[in-house]
Amino acid sequence: MRFGARRKAQGVGIAVLAMSFALAGCGTGTKLGGADVAKKVLPPGESLPAELRTVADKPSSRPLAAKKCSYFSDTPGGWCKDAVAAGDAGYRSSDKSRTARFHVVVYRSDTAARKAFRLWGPYVRNSSTKYQVLNAETLGSESVAFAGNKDWTRDDQKLVIHQGQFIGTVEYRGSTAQGTADPTLIKLAKMFTERMRQGD
């Protein structure tokens, strides 16, 4: 995740973040195919607030191999079981001071996604030296919000959402909110949740 030592290893952190939510099994999961569905629910730039519409990473998606799950750290163990595809997209402000990143993982079923999501809460809460759980309204069927717990990561906030056959994550960097989810993060997460609901 990007909550690592940004000043020391920002490039590595970005690569790990981009890949850490791209873990899963194989298969289609839907009539369109898992990768097609993943890309469909990723938000286009015009759906974001005007100040976050500069494209950093174009929406992309891919089917995934289950054995890759074990190659990545900083995610709860076993969370990618029964996933079939993943996608991601990134946007930023024109001055690069704020960024928004979206990741979606498509599971074989709502039940599989629910089981995977339930690994996230304990994982975050048991990593109190790394993360701080944030006060936030519940989005989708269930969700958890957290921020980095180091001086150089406290402006990084993330919401993990379970909605139907999806687990979606929204990361917002550049927040000044403390102890609670940033209004911009909530706005982005609500929009993303609705896209997952429509794609389910």
Buried (B, 14 or more C-beta within 10 A) or exposed (E): BBBBEBEEEEEEBBEBBBBBBBBBBBBBBBEBBBBBBBBBBBBEBEBBBEBBBBEBBEBBBBBBEBEBBEEBEBBBEEBBBBBBBBBBBBBBBEEEEBBBBBBBBBBBEBEBBBBBBBBBBEBBEEBEEBBBBBEBEEBBBBBBBBBBBBEBBBBBBBBBBBBBBBBBBBBBBBBEBEEBBBEBBBBBBBBBBBBBBEBB
